[in-house]
Amino acid sequence: MRGLLVTVVLLGAFVAGTAWADAIDGEWCSVQGRTLAIEGPRIHTPGGNRIEGLYDRHGFIYTVPPGEPDAGKEVRMVMVNEDTVQMAVGAATAFQTWRRCRPGTS
């Protein structure tokens, strides 16, 4: 868990204006129309798998399961604010921005 906290802090340092929101739990949507849902240590991945990852109230890390794009890569997410998550896949230094899904979107 300490490693997760270090990752979240480091990711937060790269995101200007980081403000901790209540929790990362909930449904998230990408601009490409993909969705994921986090509930504590459990995630419903964009590829439809239900797996467990490393959970922190403001961050989440998991390994993409087999059969999904980027299988085997680590995905790191950190909250920017109540409605925004920054995500990095594998060794990527560019973040993907995900937003809380609107009701009826996921």
C-alpha positions in Angstrom: 0.0 0.0 0.0 2.9 2.4 0.6 4.0 2.0 -3.0 0.5 3.0 -4.1 0.6 6.1 -1.9 4.0 7.1 -3.3 2.7 6.6 -6.9 -0.4 8.7 -6.2 1.7 11.5 -4.7 4.2 11.4 -7.6 1.3 11.4 -10.2 -0.3 14.3 -8.3 2.9 16.3 -8.6 2.5 16.2 -12.4 -1.1 17.3 -12.4 -1.5 21.1 -11.9 -4.0 22.2 -9.4 -4.5 18.8 -7.8 -7.3 18.9 -5.2 -8.3 15.7 -3.4 -12.0 14.8 -3.8 -14.0 12.5 -1.6 -13.1 9.2 -3.2 -12.2 7.6 -6.6 -15.1 5.1 -6.2 -17.8 5.3 -8.9 -18.3 5.2 -12.6 -15.8 6.9 -15.0 -16.1 7.7 -18.7 -13.5 8.5 -21.3 -13.9 10.9 -24.2 -13.7 7.9 -26.5 -16.8 6.4 -24.8 -15.1 3.8 -22.7 -16.3 3.2 -19.1 -14.9 1.7 -15.9 -16.3 1.4 -12.4 -14.4 1.3 -9.1 -15.8 0.0 -5.8 -13.1 -0.2 -3.2 -10.4 -2.6 -4.4 -12.7 -3.9 -7.2 -12.8 -2.5 -10.7 -15.0 -3.3 -13.7 -12.4 -2.6 -16.5 -13.1 -0.9 -19.8 -12.8 -4.4 -21.4 -15.6 -5.8 -19.2 -13.6 -7.8 -16.7 -14.2 -7.6 -12.9 -10.8 -7.8 -11.1 -9.1 -6.4 -8.0 -6.4 -3.8 -7.8 -4.6 -1.6 -5.4 -7.1 0.9 -4.0 -6.5 4.2 -2.2 -9.3 6.8 -1.7 -7.8 9.0 -4.3 -5.9 6.5 -6.5 -6.1 3.1 -8.1 -3.7 0.8 -9.8 -4.4 -2.5 -11.7 -2.9 -4.7 -14.3 -4.9 -4.9 -17.5 -6.2 -8.5 -17.8 -5.6 -10.8 -20.8 -7.8 -10.3 -23.8 -8.0 -6.5 -23.3 -6.0 -3.9 -25.2 -2.7 -3.2 -23.4 -3.0 -6.6 -21.5 -0.3 -7.0 -18.9 0.4 -3.2 -18.6 -0.1 -1.4 -15.3 -2.8 1.3 -15.2 -2.3 4.1 -12.7 -5.2 6.5 -11.8 -5.2 9.5 -9.6 -8.1 11.9 -8.8 -7.6 15.5 -9.8 -11.0 16.6 -8.4 -14.4 15.2 -7.6 -15.2 14.7 -11.3 -11.8 14.1 -13.0 -9.3 11.3 -13.0 -5.9 11.2 -14.7 -4.8 7.8 -16.0 -1.5 6.5 -17.3 -1.1 3.2 -19.0 2.2 1.3 -18.9 5.2 3.6 -19.2 3.2 6.3 -20.8 4.0 9.8 -19.6 0.9 11.3 -21.2 -2.2 11.1 -19.1 -5.7 10.2 -20.3 -8.5 12.3 -18.7 -11.6 10.5 -17.5 -14.7 12.1 -16.0 -17.4 10.9 -13.8 -20.2 9.4 -15.9 -23.5 11.2 -16.0 -26.4 9.1 -14.7 -27.5 6.7 -17.4 -24.2 6.9 -19.3 -22.5 3.7 -18.2 
